[in-house]
Amino acid sequence: MQIVPFIHALRHPFTIPVAPGVALERFVYSFLVYGETITLIDTGVAGCERRIFDYIRSTDREASDITEIVLTHSHPDHIGAARAIQEVTGCSIAAHAAEKAWIEDVALQYSERPVPGFAMLVGGSVEVDHPLRDGDTTEPDPLHEWELEVIHTPGHSPGSISIFMHGNGALFSGDAIPVEGDIPVYDDALATVASLQRLRDHPGIRVLLSAWDEPTTGDEMYRRMDRGAAYLQAIHDAVRASAGTGTTDPMEVTRRTADALGLPSAAVTPLLARTIAANLRLREMPNLLLAPAGK
């Protein structure tokens, strides 16, 4: 669907098998920025290339118009279709330098972050042609007066980025803004808080385009960011309470925390345990939201 002039959003449902006969229903957004060429922000999981190509053709464009993919980070639901898309279009790949190793070697990513169903979610490795850093800007299309600014928003992963589109105020936030009540995924709790606050304070945002939430505008954008911050504190409180029961087993703390947050039992996986571990490291800190950024 078209969100604002030149930006189209595609919602990709997918499932993560977590146990025999048990799967988590998930979705992720990718975004198409139209101009003389097309810039694709994130790709969805393996197989999403078919829906992306079909949508492009439905708008009287061609898949070959994609000249660059910008990956907000290296996780499976963001890079899964990158290889298939590049094989068809010959497009270049851009991502933060800190995500490069996991994008270029998905076997390494799986060994260091084993996600259930990884092999079915990721179509293969791709080379990062353009390593990005905070503050980098690009002008992807000479016909329009827009500029894409890279905002480094670590926490969800070390090299997570958001993209701000000057000219129309669109913010592509990737997974930087936690969704209240959803399964939390991050490696660094304090960095997640700091990144969220940075986006909250960024001037000129008119439309918020999150990879794991619905597009929104106006005051609701900031309410979602505020709810995301409150959720981060609620997670931290639940982890501290669960760890205070005397158990030292990481998965037991994860189970207790998931129950306190009302998360489904299928969410209790090693992936959620990574998030819980990020909070356990800060167990003696009662209030994440008041902590100095980068502490």
Sequence and secondary structure as in RCSB ss.txt:
>XXXX:A:sequence
MQIVPFIHALRHPFTIPVAPGVALERFVYSFLVYGETITLIDTGVAGCERRIFDYIRSTDREASDITEIVLTHSH
PDHIGAARAIQEVTGCSIAAHAAEKAWIEDVALQYSERPVPGFAMLVGGSVEVDHPLRDGDTTEPDPLHEWELEV
IHTPGHSPGSISIFMHGNGALFSGDAIPVEGDIPVYDDALATVASLQRLRDHPGIRVLLSAWDEPTTGDEMYRRM
DRGAAYLQAIHDAVRASAGTGTTDPMEVTRRTADALGLPSAAVTPLLARTIAANLRLREMPNLLLAPAGK
>XXXX:A:secstr
 EEETTEEEEEEEEEEEEETTEEEEEEEEEEEEESSSEEEE   STTHHHHHHHHHHHTT  GGGEEEEE S  S
HHHHTTHHHHHHHH  EEEEEGGGHHHHH HHHHHHHS  TTHHHH       SEEE TT EE   TTS  EEEE
EE  SSSTT EEEEEETTTEEEEET S  TTS    S HHHHHHHHHHHHT TT  EEEETTS  EETHHHHHHH
HHHHHHHHHHHHHHHHHHTTS   HHHHHHHHHHHHT  GGG SHHHHHHHHHHHTTTT S GGGS TT 
